[in-house]
Amino acid sequence: MEDEWLWGWDPTPGIVSVWAEPDGRAFVWRRLPGGGGLVREDVRFRPWLLLSSLEDLAHLGNRLRPEKEGPAPNVVTWEELEGPGALRYVVRANDGRALTAALLHGTSRRLGRSFGHLRDLDSNTVLSLPPEEQYLTATGRTYFRDLGFDDLRRLQFDLETTGLDAEKDRIFLVALRDPAGGTEVLDAHGNDDTAEADLILRLMERIRFHDPDVIENHNLHGFDLPFLARRARLLDVPLAMGRAGAPGLRQRPASRGAAVGRGPAGRSDAMRRSRYTVPGRELIDTLDAVLRHDFSARDLPGHGLKVVAKHLGISGPERELIPGAKVHEVFLKDPERVRRYAREDVNEAAGLARLLGGAAFALARMAPRRYERLADAGPATGVLDPLLVRAYLRAGAALPAHEEGDGTSHSGAALHLFATGVARHVVKADVASLYPSLMRQYRIGPKRDRLGALLALVDRLVDQRLAAKAKAKAAPPGSQERYTHEALSAAMKIVVNSAYGYMGAVGLTRFSDVHAANEVTRHGRAVLSLLCRELARRGVTLLEADTDGVYFAVPEDWRELDERRVVSEVAALLPPRVKLEFDGRYAAMLSHEPKNYALQPYDGALVLRGVAFRSSRAEPFGEDFLRRALRCLLVGDIPGVRDAYVSTVMALRRRQVPTFDVSSRVRLTKSPSQYFGIRERRRELPYEAMLSGGRKDWAVGERVRVYRAVGGRAGLLPDPEDSREVSAANDPRDYDAEYYVRLLKETFAARLVRALKPEDYATVFDDPGQPSLFAPLLSNARPVLNVVLDPEQVEPTEGGEPPPSR
């Protein structure tokens, strides 16, 4: 049964899309094994709700019957689940619309006010899932059984428009990449409504011809689909994009999305929380995969397609680059250049989807949700909740209601900073999934989870993840088998690592239990305390420790064999399910603040972690300076740090630094009316930049690139996602150089303050235009390491004891 909780129980292979209607019709598209083509199943299912009481259906009289009497037309059946949970009645009907209407009628009559939608009811009295999830949960089916990622037919398309306002701007070109990897470009044959309508119709025809299972693009739900939907509506063009004909695009709730042209006065509304969906195809936005990757890796210079594709090595050196705001202008002069640019966009989107999209694909093999919903879901409420709901219904057990908690706060995870500055010969020891391991070791789960389903899922996921990792290593590099097992391992890790946070999310998750979460935290602190003390007793210098692992420096005469030996010795002292592994070795490390550090491998590129060294808001020139300075600092070349600083200051003053590199990418959090309401009291650079750039209207949530220009003016760059190579073509170089010199010293250079003696720091960052006459020489300067915490002073727990050793 526990494997059924994780994977479902229906073995039907090859499901690539499910569409269900509230009236009980379901359409299932399956790709037959061995390249046997696509089949569609039209089936019936009985829509259902989960209720805390039958009171609001009592008005049905004899049309409300026990499930054991069987279904009948115009009849609602009920089944009582076992156990103490609040949601204990499964009610079913042949038509979900009639079931919903009956419940809303009864609730409205009982409470004396009208209810028009199930979402208006108390979530502790009714659980209502989308029709597809009702179908998948009830049948035990999941997507993609016996399929690999490359078995899917995937199509990418990208719009090129004359501007960003769907009310007045047009689509003039569409690039398309078919499932076989071929690309084509569709142009509008003219600049009027008829030409644009014809272009949209041709796009629909190409989608139907190629018949993809999945449609992908970067920011698909934030721009392409909402823009396309609005233009089609204005032009009265049907968007027959699905496999079942009408309807066309529908909207669904989501945590992030956009609906262009649906804001006030028809303007863009980038924070409208909805997405699009169609029957028979899954609509995947690669921006979701990028955000999920960067949440854990924190290594991306931005989230735009071109920036990410370049960083991950997907784009080639000859990649055509055009400023976003200039694409239509360039097309009028050199259309073939824009066609090359657009083809590269869809090729990069395809590469990005394959490189980062495997985890969501693997999650769809587990959770009873549409693939496209899992791609933008968080791991706790988006994956664990559906798995737990399915488990309880499969076991015939009542579900608990959400609880607000008793006021107990969730104690934070342990994090210790032992030393700041520069250390050499550094080792990283990794604690693999510490909190899930402790949940398993001490059998800690939510008190209200009487089936133990969460722990059972964690057990299965950990064991099967290890098996998937082993299979991935054994498979040939680059093979689909390896890719599939790596994606499965990554998906399982996402879910496993969310279990602890799931318990601590009081009021947000169905089985939250802050006391259980705090018990896991207590054990985690004890393990970390034991780990740190035992490492320190073996002669290493601790630098930083948290629930992910420990960084420490070893004596200069140690070899890798000694480093591994120490890790193994300490690992043997930990509880059996807690695994400490040797994870890497580095020539040097700058420890700045907790979770903010720089690592220099013995061979390879500099590794930066934390917002002090990597931030989407940081000005690129400052991060470039930090990289150059850190490479020198970590090899002990203090004069080289000084040279990096001086050269950056002089380049700013001579305006040799591109304007893009001094700009900052910011998110607008105030509407125009909100900002105009405070403008007389306080002026803010991002909004002043919008006004100086001729923008008096914008959307909350919109991201822009701004900079401080000479004379106190605010400057706006045209496209926040354009790379510096693109922006160089129209560079005003009108920034306030002295402001950015101050920013360089007070913000970016300050990241190095703990690595130098005060007198050396003052000398290194002395203004090259006004050098001190008495500055000490830097030839003998060396980086420093400052111990700030003794490992013996780390408390094992809050009133607890260290865990027993093996």
N, C-alpha and C positions, 0 to 999 in steps of 0.2 A: 504493500500500500504506500510506503514512504517514497518509493520510486515513482509511483503514480502521481503522488503529490508534486513531484519535481518535473516530470516529463509528460504528464497526462497518461491516458490508458488506451486511447484508440490508436492503433498502429498505422492508420491510413497514411501512405507516403505522398510526398510531392506537392503538398498544398502550398500554393504561392500567393493566394489571396482569398479572403472571405468577405462577403458582403451580405448583410442581413437587414431585413426590413422589420419594423415594429409589428407588422401583421402576421409574422410567423414564417415568411419566406426567407430562405437562405440560398445563396449562390456560392459555390465552392469551385475554384479553379485549381486544377492539379496538373503538374507537369509529370508525365509518365517516366519511370526510370529508363535509363539507357537511351535517352533522346527520342522517346516515343511520341512526343508531341504533347499538346495541351488538351485537356478535357474539362468540361464544365458540368457540375452536378447541381441540379435544382431540387432542393429538399425542403421539407417542412420541419419546423421545430416549435416547441411550445414556449413562448415568451414567459418570463417569470420575474417575480419580485421577492424580496426577503423582508418580512414585516415583524414588528415586535408584538402586534396584536391583530386579531381579525375584526376588531370592533368597527372599523370604518368600511368593512365589506358586508356587515350584517344586514344592510338594507337590501342585499340581493336575495334574501330569503332562501328558497330551495334551489336557487341557482348557484349557491355556494355549497360545495360538497367536499367530502374527504377525497384525497387523491386515490385511495384504494378503490373507489367506485368507478374510476376511469374517466377520461375526458369525454366531453359532449359539446355540441354547438351551444354557444351563449352561456356556457357554464364556467365558473371559476372553481378550481380545485385547490385544496390546501393539504399540506403535509407538515406535521409538527416534528421539528428536529429535537434530538436528545440533548440533555445537559442544561446548565444554568444560564446560558447566554441569552441576552436580551432579544436579539434578532433570531426568532425561533420558528417562524412560519414561512414556508416556501409556498407561494401562491402562483398558480399557472393558469393560462387560458390559451385558446387557439389563436386569439388575436390580442397582441399586446396593447393596442390602442384602446380596445374595450376595457381591458384590465386596468389601465391607467385611468381612464375616464371614471370607472366605478370607484376606484380608490379616492380620486380627487373629489368626487361628488360626496362620498361619505365623510371625508375629512372636513370639507367645507360646511356640511350640514352640522357636524358635531361641534366645530369651533365657531360657527356663526359668521364666517367670512370666506370669501371666494379664494380658491387656490387654482391656478391655471397650469402649473407645471410641477412635476415631481421634485425638481431641484428646490422648490419653495418649501418643501416639507422638512421636518427635523431628520437629519441623517441618522439619528439614533432610533428612529421609528421605521425607516425604510431604507433598503439598499437597492438601488436601481443601476444596472450596468448598461452600456450601449448594446444594441442588439447583437453585434458580432461577438462581444464578450459573453453575453448570455449563451449564445450558441456554442462557443468554444469551451466555456466552463462546464456546460451541461453534458457535452459529448465527450470531453476528454481529448479532443483533437488539438493539435498545434501545427504551426507552420513548419515547412522545410524538412520534414522527416526524410532521411535518406538522400537529401540534396546537399551539394556543396555550393558555396557562394557563386562560383563560376558557372553553375548550372542555370542560374537565373538569366532571363533575358532583360538586360538593363539598357535603357536609353537615356541620354542626356540632351537637354535643349537649353539654350540661353538666348534671351531677348536682347536686342540692341534698340534703344529708344532715343527719340530726339530730346528727351528731358526726363525728369523724375515725376512730373505731375500727370497722372493718368487722365485727368479731366481735359487736358488740352494737348499733351504731348502724344506722339504716335510711336508705334512699333514699326521700324523700317527694315529690320533684318532679323532673321532667326538662324542660329547655328544649331545643328543637330548631329549627334553621334549615335549611330544605330547599334543594335546589340552585337553585330559582328565587328565593330570597331571602325567602320567607315564613317566619314564625315561629309556633310553637305551644308550648303548655305542657301537659305531662301530669302530673296529680296522682295521688297514691295515694288511693284511696277508702276510707280507714280507716288504722288504725295497728297493723296486725298482719301476720303473715307472708303471709296470703292477699292482702292489699291490695298489699303490696310486690311479691310475685311477679307479680301481675296487671300492675303498673306496668312491670316489666321486660319482660314478654311484649308489652305494647303498644309499648314502645320498639323491640323487635326487629321488630315488625310494621311500624312506620313506616319503619324503615331499609330493610326489604325492599321496601316500597311505593315509596319514592323512589329506590331502587337507585343510591346514589352510587358513583362511582369512588373517592372519597377521603372519609375521615371525619377531622375536625379538631377540636381544642380546645386550650386553653392548659393545660399540665400534664396532658395526656391520659394519658400513660404513667406519670406520677408519682402521679396520684390517681384520675381517673375510671375508667379501665379496670381497674386492680387492685381498686378498691373494688367496681365492678360485678361483676368475676369472683368475688370472695369472697362477696358477697351471693348471687349466683346459685348458687354451689356449696352454700352453707348452706341455701338454699331449694329446692335440687334443680330449678332452672329452666334449661333449655337455652339457651345464648347462640348462637342461629342468626344470627349477624351477617354471615357470609360469603356469597359468591355460589354456593358449591358445597355448601351444606348442611353436614353434619358433616364435619370437626370444627368446634367453635366456636373460641373464642380459644385460640391456642397461644402459648407463650413462646419468645422467641429471645434469644440473647446480645446485649448492647449495652454501651456504655461508661457510660451513665447510664440509670437507670430505677428502678422501684419495684415491689414486690409487696405490697400492703397485706394484713396478716393472716398473713404467712408468716414472721414473726420468732419469737423465743423466746416460748413460752407464748401463741402466737397474736397477739402484738402487732405493730404496724407495723414494717416493715423498709425504710426509705426508701433504703437504699444497696444493696439487692439489684440486681445489674446484669443485668436482663432487661427485655424489652419484650414487647408482644403483637402478634400478627399473625393475619390471617384470609385465607382464599382469596378472591381476586377484588377485594379492596378494600385501599387503602393507608391506614394509620393514621398521621396526621401530627400531631406535637405542636408547636404554634407556639412553645413555650418554646425549642426548639432554634434556630429562626430568630432569636429575640430574643438568645440567648446568642451566636450567630455574629455578629450585627450589632454587639453591644456590645463584642465582642472587638476589633473594628477601630475602631469609632466612639468608644467610651468616653464616650457622651453620655447614657446612660439613667439616670434617678434610681433605678431598681430594675428587677426583672424580672417582677413580678407583672402580670397582665392589665390591671387598672384603671390602674395607674401608667403602664405603657407606652402604653396606648391614649390616655390623656390627654396624655402627652408628645408623641405622634406626631399628635395632632389627630384621632384616630379617634372618640373619645367626645364627645358633645355636652355643653353646659353644664347640661342638665337631667337628666343621668345619675343614675339612682336609686342611692344608696349605702347599704349596710347592713353592719354589722360581720359578718365571717364567722361568728363564734361565736354571733351573735344571729339568724341567718337563720330558723331554725326557730321560735324564739320569736316573731319578728315575723310569721311566716306564720300562726301560731295566732290572732293578733289582726287582721292585715291581709293576707290572702292575695294580694289584687290587687297590693299593693306589691311583694311578693316575685316575683310573676309578671313585673312590669315589669323588676325587677332581673335576673331570669334571662334574659329576652329580650335585654336589652342585653348580657349576657355573651356569648351566642352571636353576636350581631351584631358585637361587638368582636373576637371570635376570628376570624370570617370576614374582617373588614377587615385584621386583623393578618396573617393567612395570605397574603392577596393582596399586601399592601404589602411583606412581608419574605420571602415564600416562593419568589419567582421564581428565585433562584439554584439551590436544590435541584432545582426543576423542570427547569432547563436542564442541570444535571449529569446528570440521568437520561436525557437525550438522548445522552449520551456514554458513561458508564461502564456496564458490564454488571452492574448491581445493581438490586434493587428500589428504587423511588422512596423508600419509607419508610426504607430503610436509608441511602440517601444523605442524607436530611434530617437524620440525627443523626450522620453520619460526619465525621471529620476529613479535611481535604483530602489529607494525605499517604498514610496507610495506607488511608483510606476511599475515595479516588478514584484517586490515581496508581497504587497497587498493582494494582487490578483492570485499569486501562488497560494497564499494562506486562505483566501476565500474559497478557492477551488478545493483545497485540502479538506476544509471543514464540511463543505457540502458533499464531497465524495464520501466522507465518513459519517454523514447524517447527523452532524453535530451543530448545535446552535452557536451563532457567532456573538461575541461580546460587542457591546456598543462602545463608542469612543468615551474615554474618561479624561477629565480635565486635570486629574492629579490632586494631591493633598497639599500642595504648596512646596514640596521638597524640590530643591533645585538639582539640576544634573551637574555633578562634579566633573570638572574638566580633566582631560588626559594629562599625564605627567610629561613635563618638558624641562630639561635641565641644561643650562649653559655653564660649562665648567671653565672654559677659557676663551679669551678673545685675542685676536691678532693672527699672526702667521705661524703655522706649524708645518713641519716637514715630516715626510715618511708617514703618511696618514692611511688608516685602514677604515673601511666601512663594514660593520657587522650588521646584518639585516635580521630583524625579528619578523618572521613571516606571519602576517595576519594575526598579530598578537591578541587582539580582543576576541575575534572568533575562536581562536585556539583556547583562550581562557574560558569562554562560554562552554566549549566542549569538555575541557579538562574538569571543570567544577560543576558541570551540568546546570548552568545558570540560564534560565529563559524567563519570558514574561509569566507572571503568576497566573494571568487569566488565560494563558494558552494551555488549556487542560489536555489537549492532545499532544503537546510537546512538538507541534508542527514546525515552529521556527528552528528549534535545535535540530530536529530531524533533517530539515532542508540544509542547514549549515553543515551537518555531518556528511550528507551525501555530496554536497557541492565541494567540500574540501577534498574528500577522497577521490571524486571523479575529476577534479581539477588536476590533481597530481598525476592521474592516469593520462589525461589529455596532454599535459606537459611532456610526459615521457614519450607519448606517441608522436608529438610534434618534433621532438629531438631526433627520433628514429626515422622520420620521413625525409625524403630528399629535399634539400634546400630549394625553395621556389615552387615546390609542387603544390597542387590543390589540397592534397591530404595534409601537408604540413600547415598550410594556411588555415584549413578548417579547424584543426586541433588547436592551433595558436589562438584563433578567434574564440573557440569554446572555452579555453583556459582563461582568456581575458574576461569573457562574460561572467564566468563563475566567480572570478576574483571580485568583480564589481559588486555582485550580489552578496557574496560572503562578507566583504568589508563594510557593507551597509547595515548588517544585522545589528551591530552594537548601536549605531546611530538611530536605527529604527526603534529600539527599545527606549532610548532616551528622548525621543521626540514626543513629549507629553502633549496630548490633545490632537496631535496630527496624524498619528498612526493608530490603527485599531487595537494593536496589542502592545502599546507603549507601556513601559514599567520602569519608572525612574529609579526605583529601589534596586531592581535587578541590574540596571545599567550602572548604578553607582557601586554595586558589589563587584562587577567586572572591573570597573576603574580601580577599586581598592586592590584587587589582585594584580592589576597591571602595574600599579605603583610599586607593589612589593617585588614583582619580578624585575622591574627596571632598577630598583635599588640594589637588589642582589647582583644583578648583572654588572652594574657600574662598580660596585665595591670589589667584586672578584676580578674584574679586569684591572682595576687600579693596583690591586695587590700583586699582580703579575708584572708590574713595572712599566705600564703604559701610561701616557698622559691623556686623560679624557678631555674631549673637546665639546661634544654635544650629544645628548641622548633624548630620545622620545620613543613613542610606541612603534615607530617604523624601524628603529635601529640606533646604533651608536657609532659615532666617529671618534677615533682616538689616534694619537701619534705614538710611534714606537721608537726605541733607541736606534741610532744610526747604523749600528752593526748588525741589526736584525735582517734576516732574509725572509722571503715570502713563506718559506716553510715554518719559520718561527711564528709569523703572524697567524698562519692557519692553525698551528698547534694551540696557541692561546685561545683562539675562538672556539676550537673543539673542546678544550678543557672546561671553559665556562659553560658551553652549551650542555655539557653532561650534568651540570648542577641544576638545570632548570626543570620545571615540571615536564613530564613526558610529551605532552602535546604541543609544547612551546618550542619552536625550532629556531635556533640561532645559527645563521649561516654566514660564511665569509662571502662578502658581496663585492669587494673591490679594493684596490690600493691606489694611492695617489702620491705624486711627488710632493705636493704642498697643498695647503688649505688656508684661506682667509676666513676666520670665524668672526662675523660682524655682530650679529644679533641672533636670537633663537630663530631657526629655520631660514636664516639669511646668510649665505656663505658662497664662496667661490672655490672650486677645486681645479687643480692642474694635474691631469693624468701624467704618468710617466711618458706616455706617447699619446698624442691625440689633442683634440680641441678643448679649450677652457669650458668648464661646466659652471653655470651660474644658477643659483636657486634663491627664491624669495623676492618680494617686491622691491627690496633695496637695490637689487641688481637687474631685475627684469620686471617691467610694468608696461602695460599697454598705453598708459598715460605719459610715460617718460619721454622726454625729447631725445630723438635718436643720436644727436651729437654727444650728449652726455653719456649715453650707454656705450657709444663707440670709444670715448675717452676712457671709460672704466675698463673696457676690455684691454686696451693697449696698456694702461697703467697696471692692471692686475697681472698681465703676463710678465711685466718687469718685476713687480713687487714679489711675486711668488718664486722668482729665481734669485731674489736678493739684490736686484739691480735698482737701487734707489735713485741714482742719477737718471736712469731710464724713465722712472715715474715723473721726475721733474721735466724731462724733455717732452713727455706726452702732454703734460699740463701746459708748458710754455707754447708748444706748437698749436694746441687747441685755442688758447687765448689769442695768439697772434692771428690765427685763421679767422676767428670771430671778428676781431677788430678790422681785418682787411676784407671782411665779407666774402671770404673764400668758402665758407660753410654754406651749403644750399639752404634755402628757406625751409624746405621740407624737414631738414634735420634739426631745426630749432622749434618746429611746431609740435604741438601736443594733441593727441587724439582724445577728445572728451565726449561725454554723453550729456545731452541736454535734458535737464530734469524739470525745467520750468516751461510752461506754455508761454506764448507771447503775452497774453493778458496778465499772467502772473508776474512776468518780468517787468512789464511796463508799470505794474502797480508798485514796485519797489525801486525802480530805476532812479528816481530822484534822490533816494536815500543811499543807495549802494549800487555801483556799476560793476558788472562782472564781465571779464574778458570774453568768454565764449559767446555771450549774447550781443556784446558790442561788436564782436567780429561778424556776427550774422548781419547786424544792421549796417555795418560799414561795407559789407559785401552785397548790399541791396536786398537782403532777405528780411522781410518784415513778418514772415509767417514761417513756422517750422513745427515739427511734431515732437512731442515729448518722447524721449527715448532715441531720437536721432543722434548719430555720432558725426562729429565734424572735426576738422583739423584747424587749429587756431594758433596764432603766435602774437607776440608783442612787437609792434612796429615802432619806428622812430616817432618821436613827438608824443608818446603816450597813446598812439592809436592802436586799435586792435585789427589784426589781419586774419583773413580767412583763405584757406586753400580750397580749391574746388571740390576735391573728392577725398574723403578720409581714408579710402582704401588704396589710393594710388601709391605706387612705390616711389622712392626718391628718383629712380631713373626716369619715370614718367614725368614727375613734377619739374624736373630740371629744364624741360623744354619751354616752360613759361614761368621763370623764376624771377620774382621782383627784387629779391635781396634787399628788402627795406626794413629788416628787423632791427631792434634796438640792441646793438652789439654789447654795450656795457651792462645792460640788464642780464644778458646771457653769460657774460663773464662772471658776474656775481653769482648767478645760478650755478655755474660750473663749480665754483669754490664752495659755496654754502650748502649745496645739495649733493652733487656727485663726488667731489673730492672728500666730503665729510664721511663717505663710506669707508675711507681708508684710515680714519683717525686712530683707530685702535691698533693699527699695525705698525705705528711709528712712535718714537719718543716725541714729546711735545716740541722740543727744539728742532728736531728733524722735520716734523710735520710742517712747522712754520716756514722752514727754509724751502721745502719742496714746493709749497703752494704760495710762495711770495710772489707778488705781482711783478711780472717781467718788465713792466713799464716803469716801475719804481722799486728797484732792487735795494735790499738792505745793505748798508756798508759793513755790517758786522755779522753777516750770516755765516754759520759754521760750514765747513766743507762737507760734501756728501759722500766723498770717496770712501769713508770709513763707516758710513751709516748702514745699519742693518735692520731688518724687520724685527718686531718684538712679539712675544707671546705672554699674555697676562692671565694668570690663574685667578678665577673669580669665585670658584666654589670647590670645596674639598669633598670628594666622593664619600668620605666617611660621615659627612654631615647630612647626607641625603636621607630623609626619613623614609622608611620602607612603606608605611601606609599611614592613614589617619587612624591611629589607635590599633593597627593590626600588626601581624607578625609576617615575616617573610614566608613565602611558600615553601613547602617541604621539597627537599631535593629528591632526585631519583632514588 
